[in-house]
Amino acid sequence: VQMDVIDHNSYPEVVKKVGDIVGDEGLNLLINNAGLLPTNRDLASVTPEAMRDAFEVNCIAPLFLTRAFLPLLEKAAGQPSSSDRSVHRSAIIQMSTAVASIAENTGGSTYAYRCSKSALNQCMKSMSVDLSNKGILVMAMHPGWVLTDMGGPNAQISTETCVTGMLDTLDQLGDKDHGAFLRYNNTPIQW
């Protein structure tokens, strides 16, 4: 299903398409993966427009897209299951970044990206509280510094390492990870 995450008016159509695919079982896993890293990163060059654009893609869209998908996620969480919270039952994964950590910020700069992803983490944490009795796992994950267009040529891991680690981590998630902020390799990140 193709979409533009900042086109909020398209959400009902996207949810209907996904609903037609998943049927009565509902949606067991929503990964909000869209991200925007503006090029004007330092204090001298960051602009209000870059901040707004980053917040729109990195925080606002995941919040409202998740809200649109809640009926399908709740349907999956309500299915007979032998598991507690997990990606096999019903889960919302917000793709965050370690640079959103206030405690781990030793590099400064990257204002729009850092701030918008920190805001995403706060949305995730609030959502984990608001949905605590729904059987839906909610957490944030850092994919690592990946060799992609966004990560650039100096990134530390390949897409294969990232995906393999994320899949292993996703498979291990449970109640203990509800509201957590983890790296792709299942290690915690300080807030």
N, C-alpha and C positions, 0 to 999 in steps of 0.2 A: 504494500500500500504506500503510495507516494504522497507526500504532503510537505507543506511549508509550515514549520512549527509556529511562526508568528502570525499566521492567518487563522485567528481564533474562530472566524466564521465557518471554517472548513471542518472544525472538530466534529460536529454532529454527523457529517457524511463519512468521515474517517472511522468514527466509532461504529457506525452502522455497517460499514464494509468489514471491519474486524469482527463485529458481532455475527455477521452472516457466515464468516469463516469458522469461528470457534463454536458457534451454536449454543446449545443449552449448558455446555460445560464451562462457559465463561473464559475469561482471559487469565491465565495463571502467572504470566510474567510481562511486566511493562518495564522496559529499559529506556529511560529518557537520556539519549546520547548526543543530541545536537549541542554544539558548542561554538562560541565565537571568541576568538582571541584577537582583539584589535592590534594593529601594527604600531599605533602611537602609545607606547607603553610607559614612558618615563614621566616624571612630574612636569617637565617642561612642555611635553607634547600631548599629553592626554587632554581630551576635549569632552565637553558635556555630551556631545552626540555619541562619542565612543562609549561613554558610560551608559547612556540610555540604550544603545544598540546591544551592548553586552548584557545588561539586565533583562532586556526583552527576550533574548535567545536563551541565556543561561539560567534565568531564575523564573521570570514570569511565565514563559511558555511551558516549562515543565510542571509548574504548579497547576495551571489551568487545563493542560492536556491530561494530567493525572486525574483531576476532578471530573473531566468528561468521561474518562475510562472507568471511574469508580463502579458504576453498575455492573460492568463485565467482570471486574476484579472481585467484587462482592459475590457475584454468582459463582465464580471459581472457588472462593473461600468457603462457600456454603455447601460445596459438594462433599459427599462422604469421603473421608480421608483418614489415613492412619498416621498422618504427620501433623505436627503443630505448624507454626509458621515456617514456610520454606518456599523456594521457587517452584517446587513441585505442586504446591497448593495454590498460593496467590502471593505475589510479591511486586513491589515497586522499587526499582533500583534507579537512583538519581546518580548520573555520572558526574562526579565532582572532580576535584584535583587537590593534590597535597599543597599547592600554593594557596589554597583557600584557608589553610590552617593559620590561625593567628599565632599560636605557640611556635610553629615551625618557620615563620617568616623571618628569615635572616638576610634576604636578598632585596627587599623593598621593591619598588617599581611595579609594573604590570597591574596598574590600578583597576582598570575596568574589569579585567578577567578575575583578579583576586577578589575584588569586592562583590561581583555578581555571583561567583561560585560560593563565597562565604554566605551570601544571602540564600542561595539554593540550599546550603546545608541547614540553615535555620528553618526554611520551609519544610525540609525533610524531617527535621526533629519535631516540629510542631505537628506535622502530619502523622508521625509515628505515635504521638500522644493522642491525637484526635481519633485515630483508627485503631487504638490499642485493643478494643474489644471486638474487632471485625475479623480477626484471623488472617489479616494481610500483613506480611512482612514488609517493612519500610526501612531502607538504609541508603547510605551514600557510598560510592566506590570511586577510588582514584585508579585509573587504568595504567598508571605509570607514565613515564616520559617516553613516548612511543615514536618510532621513526615513521612519521606520516607528514603530510603537508603542514599540519599545525605544529607537530613536534619538532620538525626541522632536522637537518643532517647531524646535529650534535646530540640527539636524543639517545637514551641509554638502552632501550629494549626494542626488539622487533615486534611487528604486529603478531607474529606467531607466538612469541613468549607472552605477550599481553593476553591474547585470547585464550591460550592454554591455561594460564594462571587464573584468569577471570572465571573460566568455566569450572575449574577445580574449586575455586572459592565459592562461586554461586551454588554449587552442588552441596557444599558443607554448611551453608547458612541455615540458621534456625532461630528459635526464640531469643537466644543469647545475643543475637545480632540485630534485633529490632531497635531501630534508632541509632545504629552504629555508623561510624565513618572508618572505612577500611581501605587498604591498598588492594590491588589486584591479586597479590600473593597472600591475602588473608592476614595481614598485620595491621594493627590499629594505627590511626593517625590522631595526634593530639588536636583538640579543638583550637 
